[in-house]
Amino acid sequence: MNDFSQLVQSRQTTRDFNATEITADILDRILDDARWAPSWSNTRAYKIALATGETTKKLRESYLREFDAFSVAQASQTPPDIDGDYDIFARYPEDLRERQVQVGVDLYRHLGIERDDTVARGKHMRRNFEAFGAPVMGLVFIHRDFLPYSALDAGLMLQTIFLSAKAHGVDSCPLGVLAGWRRPADELFDIPAEYALVTGFALGYGTDAPVNQFRAAHPPLDIIPERHTPAQHA
Ligand SMILES: Cc1cc2nc3c(=O)[nH]c(=O)nc-3n(C[C@H](O)[C@H](O)[C@H](O)COP(=O)(O)O)c2cc1C
């Protein structure tokens, strides 16, 4: 396998980090690599907020408060007070739902968590909101008036961060769940009104906890077959 294939296949979503800080030099190098990501008309229609040290602590605490309030609301069947820019709880399109369910089933099976063990599932879910203990937390914002290109560009940038991180020995975790809430971001960062929170992410050093041995399925790309008969136009 060539070096790039090896790098790209060694990146995985890490769901347990130790407390080792990433040095400012390594973090700078990762961010510097990310500026080389391609972008629609070179607009780079995204921004990131990065939390390290004390700021990570505050962001983590704030997200944990939101999750705990959400859990209480769910338990008492009252509407949760969520204020995200996008509805991360919306039902997935039918053709994608099976994949969404599958990764959850596979992960919980790997962790030995039964389907109806809501306590253990809640405990695992809560760890997302503390970024699985990572020392660096990031938030990705996209220009609201430049979709879908802003989201596309942000994705290219984020994968560049993850791959550069891996090349520097740093593990990563995308954290879409954080996009369910804006308040924690607004408390700590001055975010321009035209930018919407699309996902969070975490960087740090993975532990050897069993959760980090989990490997999601990576089937071949869906390639649309070529038509053998011309399309009929009305
Ligand atoms: C935008 C985005 C958001 C994600 N959000 C979460 C998340 O909130 N929590 C989580 O555990 N995994 C999250 N993931 C990780 C995916 O579940 C993971 O990428 C997928 O299952 C493939 O596994 P791999 O990254 O280990 O190869 C997210 C991935 C992406 C790209």
The ligand as a Gaussian input file, in Angstrom:
#p B3LYP/6-31G(d) Opt

LIG

0 1
 C      -19.719000      15.444000       9.839000
 C      -19.571000      14.230000      10.719000
 C      -20.123000      14.243000      11.993000
 C      -19.964000      13.137000      12.836000
 N      -20.457000      13.185000      14.105000
 C      -20.200000      12.181000      14.971000
 C      -20.606000      12.290000      16.326000
 O      -21.234000      13.262000      16.754000
 N      -20.283000      11.274000      17.168000
 C      -19.590000      10.169000      16.738000
 O      -19.312000       9.285000      17.562000
 N      -19.199000      10.041000      15.457000
 C      -19.471000      11.022000      14.573000
 N      -19.057000      10.922000      13.263000
 C      -18.237000       9.767000      12.866000
 C      -18.921000       8.791000      11.908000
 O      -19.814000       7.981000      12.589000
 C      -17.777000       7.994000      11.253000
 O      -16.999000       8.867000      10.453000
 C      -18.267000       6.835000      10.365000
 O      -18.988000       5.917000      11.128000
 C      -17.075000       6.140000       9.693000
 O      -16.168000       5.688000      10.671000
 P      -14.644000       6.157000      10.741000
 O      -14.615000       7.661000      10.791000
 O      -14.111000       5.551000      12.021000
 O      -13.956000       5.651000       9.528000
 C      -19.257000      11.989000      12.376000
 C      -18.725000      11.993000      11.086000
 C      -18.856000      13.092000      10.279000
 C      -18.214000      13.082000       8.906000

